[in-house]
Amino acid sequence: MIFAAAALVAWLAFPDITTEQPAPATRTTRFPHFSDFQVPQLYSGPIASPKFERAYDEHYVGHLLSRTSDGPNFSGQFRIVEFRTGNGPLGAIVIDSKTGSIYRPPHEIVMDDFFIHGTECLPALRGLQWAKLNDDDDATAPLSFKATSELLVVRQCRVDRAVVVSYFRWHGRKWHFLKHGILPPPPVF
């Protein structure tokens, strides 16, 4: 009787906790897909020149943005421009094709304003069956995105060679963190 009363009190205090068995190991966690975050239309008007808010930004990355005349490649009206300086880390910037406004990648993944560190192991994974997730995604690319979707997928290497995959949604000109996942280290041959 005391056990039943304690169980009832615990259930009333913590209704989300259950005593059921965990789901079988075969159950998979669903990760976001590009099709989950479709945009209603693609911008097709004139392409605006980048508008830098800080002189430092213009000096530092302005000359690297030569491809901004291309149309949107992300989230309907935006363009993600990726760049590297020498053997350094991957840099990225988001430009609004309609207004020229510039945005940075999610703060959780960048250092030094524009740079995404921890991507150097990814090219070595090309060709491995492990890296083939589906037709829409390349698990060896640091950034994956589409013109028709608000989803950005970011991959970064850990010290143990596992790959952290982060999912972000670009909505209302803000980044919204969705989920993290970890791909195990590829097999060693």
C-alpha positions, 0 to 999 in steps of 0.5 A, a space after each residue: 500500500 505504501 509503495 502504491 501511494 508513493 508511486 501515485 505521488 511520484 506520478 502526480 509530481 512528475 507526470 511525464 516520467 513513465 515506468 514503461 520499457 524504453 523503445 526497442 533499439 531498432 527505433 530511429 530518431 528522425 532528423 530534419 529533411 530539406 522537404 520539412 522546411 520548404 519556402 513558398 517561392 524563389 526570389 527572381 528579381 534583381 540581385 542587390 550588392 552586399 551591404 556591409 554594416 562594419 568597415 572591417 567586414 567589407 575589408 575582410 570578406 568583401 573581395 571574397 564575395 565575387 559570386 554574389 551576382 548569382 541568384 539565391 541558393 538558400 531559403 528562397 531569397 538568400 545566398 550562402 557564399 562559402 570561401 577559404 583563405 589559403 589552408 584556413 577554415 571554411 568561411 561562410 556568409 549569408 546575403 539577402 539577394 533582394 536587399 543586400 543585407 549580410 548575415 552570419 552563420 549560426 553563432 553555435 558553429 562559427 569562430 572569428 565572425 565567419 569561420 567554421 572550424 573542424 571541417 578538415 576531416 570531411 573530404 577524406 570521407 568521400 567515397 565511403 558508404 558511411 558518407 552516403 546518407 541519401 540523394 539529397 545530402 552529402 555527408 562529406 560537405 561541411 554545409 548542405 542547403 537548398 534554394 527551396 528550403 530554410 534548412 541548413 545542415 552543418 558538419 564538424 569533426 570531433 577529435 575522435 573522428 566522429 562527425 557532429 551534424 547540426 540542423 538549423 532553420 533560417 526563418 524570419 531572418 534568424 537562425 533557429 537551432 533544431 537538433 544535433 546528431 553524431 555520425 560515428 567515426 568511419 571504419 578504419 581499414 
